[in-house]
């Protein structure tokens, strides 16, 4: 035998062995990659199908048929007993004739692990099918696909390999070598692309001259594009849902059947005082109260809880809970602590206003009825009319103070700041009390340096001083003293009003700036106080961006300090 024949025989033998080995490798490798990709695609399709299946079992067959037509695969819906309640290849009348699927390998695996895969000859369709089942509503959703498509793709690849070998025999060793590369490299690259798709990475597809490989590449591209679109849609919906939940004022948490928090929004972390990265404990540990624990237990037992008011430590919340189809529950908490506090403040305010108005109205009505019924002498009538006038003035002061306070609290009033001479402002405000102080035997003095300025609203400063002077004079005995001092402090001007009056017990000091709060209610009403003066002082000061504080000692007097910020601070 010639050398050329031996080379040819060797080449033929080499090609036969190579082609045979390539055929076996391509068959196993390509088949495995295709089946893996097909399984992944069918698993995702099953999850998507589970999302759109209705909770009304009477409509499942109709939706199943439609999904089967859209996907081109057989879709089977199985309940928890193994009964087929939906199959895209059969009509509704044929469903009861289908065998129970509870003990099918893929169904059992899906019920145990969430996903089941099996390949076998289907008793229903008499075709070899790849079956992928996932655990979902109502129990298992399964897609089935015939293996003919995979077999066809593998057969096409095998024919391409054989064709390359024949061409190599005709064209020689060089062409055979190049032909082997032409077939082998695209298949390897296509297999690498399939693995990239499985890992969620961007695949690199080969550029091939072979029609079969181009078709296979086209099929892979189409599959990857569809998967990418579906995953992108799922991601977009998940992000939209997450954004909506995160933007909610209400606190939301999803828990499993043991009460472990699977998801929560930022509002829940703020409510429970947990940081953004701090793991949340079991919700049973957070819901320590009986009412809160009962809400969680009822939701995990499958019952709906709507708007039940519970207490979580120092917060009052309205709890709404619903069970999840996949067990566990969603808990929604609406913090109504501030609302309940405002309701209490409103009730107290109405009660206080009613009480404050009732007393002078009763006096006015009583004295007016006496004047009308008894016709007293002129002196008595004058005294009665004086009482009526004083009570009317008291009501007028109360109404004026309430209007001022409402205007301040609403934020509609803004200070018109200007440079004020503090000493002159104090003396002008005291002018209203000169006669009253002289009659009460109370002295007044100022220790404010000439030229000291405050950056504040002129009328607001007058009203602050009038209220402070009125309080100090009301609680100062004969021989007492009221001093006004002012000084420049860091970033502003501090105004101080001191008296040598009865003082305020320590337990009352934190509340003296509340509306209608009086440390000595009987004495305040006796002297015509409304209980709103210090509250107005506080709001006027804070409207300037300043601060006010009070110190007092029983029997030694009270000192109120008001600080107005400078223009550089308020700018």
C-alpha positions in Angstrom: 0.0 0.0 0.0 1.4 3.4 -0.9 2.2 6.1 1.5 -0.5 8.2 0.2 -3.0 5.4 0.7 -1.8 4.9 4.2 -2.1 8.6 4.8 -5.5 8.5 3.3 -6.5 5.5 5.4 -5.0 7.1 8.4 -6.9 10.3 7.7 -10.1 8.3 7.0 -9.6 6.4 10.3 -8.8 9.6 12.1 -11.9 11.3 10.6 -14.1 8.2 11.4 -12.9 8.1 15.0 -13.1 11.9 15.3 -16.5 12.1 13.7 -17.7 9.2 15.8 -16.4 10.8 19.0 -17.7 14.2 17.9 -21.1 12.7 17.3 -21.2 11.1 20.7 -19.9 14.3 22.4 -22.2 16.6 20.4 -25.2 14.3 21.1 -24.6 14.3 24.9 -23.4 17.9 25.3 -26.0 19.5 23.0 -28.8 17.4 24.3 -27.9 18.2 27.9 -27.6 21.9 27.2 -30.9 22.0 25.3 -32.7 20.0 28.0 -31.2 22.2 30.7 -32.3 25.4 28.8 -35.7 23.9 28.1 -36.1 22.9 31.7 -35.2 26.4 32.8 -37.5 28.0 30.3 -40.4 25.7 31.2 -39.8 26.3 34.9 -40.0 30.1 34.4 -43.1 29.6 32.2 -44.7 27.5 35.0 -44.0 30.2 37.5 -45.4 32.9 35.2 -48.5 30.7 34.6 -49.0 30.3 38.3 -49.0 34.1 38.7 -52.0 34.5 36.2 -54.0 31.4 37.3 -57.4 32.6 38.8 -58.3 31.7 42.4 -61.7 30.7 41.0 -61.2 27.0 40.2 -64.1 27.0 37.8 -62.1 29.3 35.4 -58.8 27.4 35.7 -59.5 25.1 32.7 -60.3 28.1 30.5 -57.2 29.9 31.4 -55.1 26.7 31.1 -56.2 26.2 27.5 -55.4 29.7 26.6 -51.9 29.6 28.2 -51.2 26.3 26.5 -52.0 27.8 23.1 -49.8 30.9 23.8 -46.8 28.8 25.0 -47.2 25.9 22.5 -46.7 23.5 25.4 -49.0 21.3 27.3 -50.0 22.9 30.6 -51.5 20.8 33.5 -52.8 22.2 36.8 -53.0 19.7 39.7 -54.7 20.3 43.0 -53.3 19.1 46.4 -55.1 15.7 46.1 -53.5 14.9 42.7 -56.6 15.6 40.7 -56.1 17.3 37.3 -58.3 20.5 37.3 -56.8 22.0 34.2 -55.1 20.6 31.1 -54.4 22.5 27.8 -54.5 19.3 25.7 -57.9 18.1 26.9 -61.4 19.6 27.2 -63.1 20.1 30.4 -65.3 17.0 30.0 -62.2 14.8 29.6 -60.5 16.0 32.8 -62.3 13.5 35.2 -61.0 10.6 33.0 -57.4 11.5 33.5 -55.4 9.5 36.1 -54.6 10.9 39.5 -51.2 12.7 39.2 -50.4 12.8 42.9 -47.7 10.1 42.7 -46.1 11.2 39.5 -42.3 11.7 40.1 -42.3 15.4 39.1 -45.4 16.2 41.2 -43.9 14.5 44.2 -40.6 16.4 43.7 -42.4 19.7 43.3 -44.4 19.2 46.4 -41.2 18.4 48.4 -38.7 20.8 46.9 -40.7 23.3 44.9 -39.6 22.0 41.5 -39.9 18.6 39.9 -38.5 17.3 36.6 -39.1 14.0 34.8 -38.8 12.6 31.3 -41.0 9.7 30.3 -43.6 8.3 27.9 -46.8 10.1 28.7 -49.8 7.8 29.3 -52.1 10.6 28.2 -50.5 11.7 24.9 -48.4 8.5 24.1 -45.3 10.8 23.4 -42.0 11.0 25.2 -42.3 14.3 27.1 -40.1 16.4 29.4 -42.2 17.4 32.4 -41.4 20.3 34.6 -43.6 21.0 37.7 -43.5 23.8 40.2 -45.3 24.1 43.5 -47.8 27.0 43.2 -51.5 27.7 43.4 -53.6 25.5 43.7 -50.8 22.9 44.4 -48.7 22.1 41.3 -48.4 23.7 37.9 -46.7 21.5 35.3 -45.6 22.1 31.7 -44.9 19.2 29.3 -42.9 19.4 26.1 -42.3 16.6 23.5 -38.7 15.6 23.1 -38.9 15.5 19.3 -37.7 19.1 19.1 -34.6 18.3 21.1 -34.0 15.1 19.1 -34.4 17.0 15.8 -31.9 19.7 16.8 -29.4 17.0 17.9 -29.9 15.1 14.7 -29.3 18.3 12.7 -26.1 18.8 14.5 -25.0 15.2 13.8 -25.8 15.6 10.1 -23.6 18.7 10.1 -20.7 16.7 11.6 -21.1 13.9 9.1 -21.2 16.4 6.2 -18.1 18.0 7.4 -16.3 14.6 7.5 -17.3 13.8 3.9 -16.1 17.2 2.7 -12.9 16.6 4.5 -12.4 13.2 2.7 -13.0 14.9 -0.7 -11.0 18.0 -0.2 -8.1 16.5 1.7 -6.6 16.8 5.1 -6.4 20.6 5.1 -10.0 21.1 4.2 -11.0 18.3 6.6 -9.1 20.1 9.4 -10.7 23.4 8.5 -14.1 21.7 8.2 -13.7 20.2 11.6 -13.0 23.6 13.0 -16.0 25.0 11.1 -18.3 22.6 12.8 -16.6 22.1 16.2 -15.9 25.7 17.1 -19.5 27.0 16.6 -20.9 24.1 18.6 -18.5 24.7 21.4 -19.3 28.4 21.3 -23.0 27.7 21.2 -22.6 25.4 24.2 -20.7 28.2 26.0 -23.6 30.5 25.1 -26.1 28.1 26.5 -24.1 27.9 29.8 -23.9 31.7 29.9 -27.7 31.9 29.5 -28.1 29.4 32.3 -25.8 31.6 34.6 -27.7 34.7 33.6 -24.8 36.2 31.8 -24.8 37.8 28.3 -24.0 35.0 25.8 -21.6 35.3 22.9 -23.0 33.6 19.8 -20.8 32.1 17.1 -20.9 33.3 13.5 -21.3 30.0 11.5 -21.7 29.1 7.8 -23.7 25.9 8.6 -27.4 26.4 8.1 -28.2 24.0 10.9 -26.0 25.7 13.3 -27.3 29.1 12.2 -30.8 27.8 12.9 -29.7 26.6 16.2 -28.1 29.9 17.0 -31.2 31.7 15.9 -33.3 29.4 18.1 -31.0 30.2 21.0 -31.2 33.9 20.3 -34.9 33.8 20.2 -35.1 31.9 23.4 -32.7 34.2 25.2 -34.5 37.3 24.0 -37.8 35.9 25.2 -36.3 34.9 28.5 -34.7 38.4 28.9 -38.0 40.1 28.1 -39.9 38.0 30.5 -37.3 38.4 33.3 -37.2 42.2 32.6 -41.0 42.4 32.9 -40.9 40.4 36.1 -38.1 42.6 37.5 -39.9 45.8 36.4 -43.1 44.7 38.1 -41.2 43.7 41.2 -39.5 47.1 41.3 -42.7 48.9 40.8 -44.4 47.0 43.6 -41.4 47.6 45.8 -41.4 51.3 45.1 -45.1 51.5 45.9 -44.7 49.7 49.1 -41.6 51.7 50.1 -43.5 55.0 49.4 -46.4 54.0 51.7 -46.9 55.8 55.0 -48.2 52.6 56.4 -45.8 50.0 57.7 -45.9 46.7 55.8 -44.3 43.3 56.6 -44.6 39.9 55.0 -44.0 37.0 57.4 -43.8 33.2 56.9 -45.9 30.7 58.9 -43.5 30.9 61.8 -43.7 34.7 62.0 -40.2 35.3 60.5 -40.1 38.6 58.6 -39.5 37.9 54.9 -39.9 41.5 53.7 -40.7 44.9 55.2 -40.7 48.5 54.1 -38.8 51.4 55.5 -41.9 52.7 57.4 -42.0 49.5 59.5 -38.4 49.9 60.4 -39.0 53.5 61.5 -42.0 52.5 63.5 -40.2 49.6 65.3 -37.0 51.7 65.5 -34.7 49.4 63.5 -32.0 50.5 61.3 -32.1 49.9 57.5 -29.5 47.0 57.8 -30.6 45.6 61.1 -32.2 42.2 60.9 -35.7 42.1 62.3 -36.5 39.5 64.9 -39.5 37.1 64.7 -42.7 39.2 64.7 -43.9 37.3 67.7 -41.1 38.8 69.7 -42.1 42.3 68.6 -45.9 41.8 69.1 -45.7 41.2 72.9 -49.1 42.6 73.7 -52.1 40.3 73.8 -54.1 42.3 71.2 -51.1 42.5 68.8 -50.2 38.8 69.2 -53.9 37.9 68.5 -53.8 39.8 65.2 -50.7 37.9 64.1 -52.1 34.5 65.2 -55.4 35.1 63.4 -53.6 36.1 60.2 -51.3 33.0 60.3 -54.4 30.9 60.9 -55.8 32.1 57.6 -58.2 34.7 58.9 -58.5 38.4 57.8 -58.1 41.1 60.4 -59.3 44.7 59.5 -58.4 47.9 61.3 -57.9 46.6 64.8 -56.3 49.1 67.2 -53.4 47.7 69.1 -50.5 49.1 71.2 -46.8 48.4 70.3 -44.8 49.7 73.2 -45.5 53.4 73.2 -47.2 53.6 69.8 -50.9 53.1 69.0 -51.5 51.5 65.5 -54.3 50.2 63.4 -53.4 46.7 62.3 -54.7 45.0 59.2 -53.6 41.5 58.3 -54.3 39.1 55.5 -53.1 35.5 55.0 -50.9 34.8 51.9 -51.8 32.0 49.4 -48.4 30.4 50.0 -48.9 30.5 53.8 -47.7 33.2 56.0 -49.4 36.6 56.2 -49.1 40.3 55.2 -49.3 42.8 58.2 -50.1 46.5 57.6 -49.7 48.9 60.5 -51.0 52.5 60.4 -49.5 54.6 63.2 -52.3 56.7 64.8 -50.4 57.7 67.9 -50.3 61.4 66.9 -54.0 61.3 65.8 -55.0 59.9 69.2 -52.9 62.5 70.9 -54.5 65.2 68.9 -57.9 63.9 69.7 -57.1 64.0 73.4 -55.8 67.6 73.0 -58.9 68.5 71.1 -61.1 67.0 73.8 -59.1 68.8 76.5 -59.3 72.1 74.6 -63.0 71.9 74.1 -63.5 71.1 77.8 -61.2 73.9 78.9 -62.8 76.5 76.6 -66.2 75.4 77.7 -65.2 75.7 81.3 -63.5 79.1 80.8 -66.5 80.5 79.0 -69.1 79.0 81.3 -67.9 80.8 84.5 -68.1 84.4 83.2 -71.3 83.6 81.3 -72.9 82.2 84.4 -71.9 85.4 86.3 -73.2 87.7 83.6 -76.5 85.8 83.3 -76.9 85.7 87.1 -76.3 89.4 87.7 -78.4 90.4 84.7 -81.3 88.3 85.9 -81.0 89.9 89.4 -81.0 93.4 87.8 -84.1 92.6 85.8 -86.0 90.8 88.6 -85.1 92.8 91.8 -84.5 96.3 90.5 -81.8 97.1 93.1 -80.7 100.6 94.1 -78.2 102.5 92.0 -75.1 101.5 94.0 -76.0 97.8 93.9 -76.9 98.0 90.2 -73.6 99.7 89.6 -71.7 96.9 91.3 -73.6 94.3 89.4 -73.0 96.1 86.1 -69.3 96.3 87.0 -69.2 92.5 87.6 -71.0 92.0 84.2 -68.5 94.3 82.5 -65.5 92.6 84.1 -66.7 89.1 83.1 -67.5 90.3 79.5 -64.0 91.7 79.3 -62.6 88.4 80.6 -64.5 86.6 77.9 -63.2 89.1 75.3 -59.6 88.5 76.5 -60.2 84.8 76.2 -61.6 85.0 72.7 -58.8 87.4 71.6 -56.1 85.0 73.0 -57.8 82.0 71.4 -57.8 83.8 68.0 -54.1 84.8 68.4 -53.2 81.3 69.4 -55.1 79.8 66.5 -53.4 82.2 64.1 -50.0 81.3 65.4 -50.6 77.5 65.4 -51.9 77.5 61.9 -48.7 79.1 60.6 -50.5 81.9 58.8 -48.7 84.5 60.9 -45.1 85.4 60.0 -43.1 87.9 61.9 -42.2 91.2 60.2 -38.7 91.6 61.7 -37.0 94.9 62.3 -34.3 96.2 64.6 -35.9 97.1 67.9 -34.6 99.1 70.9 -35.1 96.6 73.6 -35.2 99.1 76.5 -37.8 101.3 74.8 -39.9 98.2 73.9 -39.9 97.0 77.6 -40.8 100.5 78.9 -43.7 100.9 76.4 -45.1 97.5 77.2 -44.9 98.2 81.0 -46.9 101.5 80.5 -50.1 99.5 80.4 -49.4 98.2 83.9 -48.2 101.3 85.7 -51.5 102.0 87.6 -52.1 98.4 88.3 -48.6 97.9 89.7 -48.9 101.0 91.8 -52.2 99.8 93.3 -50.6 96.4 94.1 -47.4 97.9 95.5 -45.2 96.1 93.0 -42.0 97.9 91.7 -40.6 97.7 88.2 -37.0 98.1 87.0 -35.1 97.6 83.8 -31.4 96.7 83.4 -31.0 97.0 79.7 -28.1 98.8 78.2 -28.9 101.7 75.9 -28.7 100.8 72.2 -29.2 97.1 72.6 -31.1 95.8 69.6 -33.3 92.8 68.9 -34.2 91.5 65.4 -37.9 90.8 65.9 -41.5 91.8 65.1 -42.4 94.9 67.1 -46.0 94.0 67.9 -44.9 90.4 68.7 -42.3 91.6 71.2 -44.9 93.9 72.8 -47.4 91.0 73.1 -44.7 88.8 74.6 -43.8 91.4 77.2 -47.4 92.2 78.0 -48.2 88.5 78.7 -45.1 88.1 80.8 -45.7 91.3 82.8 -49.4 90.3 83.3 -48.4 86.9 84.7 -45.6 88.4 86.9 -47.8 91.1 88.3 -50.7 88.7 89.0 -48.5 86.4 91.1 -46.4 89.1 92.9 -47.5 90.2 96.4 -47.4 93.7 97.7 -43.8 94.9 98.0 -42.7 92.6 95.2 -40.5 93.5 92.3 -40.4 92.9 88.5 -37.1 93.2 86.7 -36.5 93.2 83.0 -33.0 92.5 81.7 -31.6 91.9 78.2 -28.2 91.0 76.9 -26.5 90.0 73.6 -25.8 86.3 73.5 -24.4 84.0 70.9 -26.3 84.4 67.6 -29.0 86.6 69.1 -30.5 88.7 71.9 -31.9 87.3 75.2 -34.7 89.1 77.0 -35.3 88.1 80.7 -38.3 88.9 82.9 -37.9 88.2 86.6 -40.4 88.5 89.5 -40.3 87.9 93.2 -43.8 86.3 93.3 -45.1 83.1 94.7 -43.2 80.9 92.2 -44.2 77.6 90.6 -43.8 74.1 92.1 -41.2 72.0 90.2 -43.7 69.4 89.0 -45.7 72.1 87.2 -42.8 73.8 85.4 -42.6 71.4 82.3 -46.3 72.1 81.5 -46.7 75.8 82.0 -46.5 76.5 78.3 -49.5 74.3 77.5 -52.8 75.9 76.7 -55.1 76.5 79.8 -52.5 74.9 82.1 -52.4 76.6 85.5 -50.3 75.7 88.5 -52.9 77.4 90.7 -56.2 77.4 88.8 -58.2 79.1 91.6 -55.8 82.0 91.9 -55.4 82.5 88.1 -59.2 82.7 87.6 -59.6 85.0 90.5 -57.2 87.4 88.9 -58.7 87.0 85.4 -56.1 84.9 83.7 -57.0 82.9 80.7 -54.3 80.3 80.9 -53.1 81.1 77.3 -50.5 83.8 77.9 -47.4 81.6 78.2 -48.6 79.4 75.3 -48.8 82.6 73.1 -45.4 83.6 74.3 -44.0 80.3 73.3 -45.5 80.3 69.8 -44.5 83.9 69.1 -40.9 83.2 70.1 -40.7 80.0 68.0 -42.2 81.8 65.0 -39.1 84.0 65.1 -36.9 80.8 65.2 -36.1 81.6 68.9 -36.6 79.7 72.1 -38.1 80.3 75.5 -37.5 78.7 78.9 -38.7 79.2 82.5 -37.1 78.6 85.9 -39.0 79.0 89.2 -38.7 78.4 92.9 -41.7 78.4 95.3 -41.7 81.5 97.4 -38.7 83.1 95.5 -40.2 84.0 92.1 -40.1 83.0 88.5 -37.7 83.9 85.6 -38.7 83.7 81.9 -36.0 84.0 79.2 -36.8 84.7 75.6 -34.1 84.5 72.9 -34.5 86.1 69.5 -31.9 85.0 66.8 -29.9 87.5 64.9 -30.5 88.2 61.2 -27.6 85.9 60.1 -29.3 82.9 61.9 -32.8 83.6 60.6 -31.7 84.1 57.0 
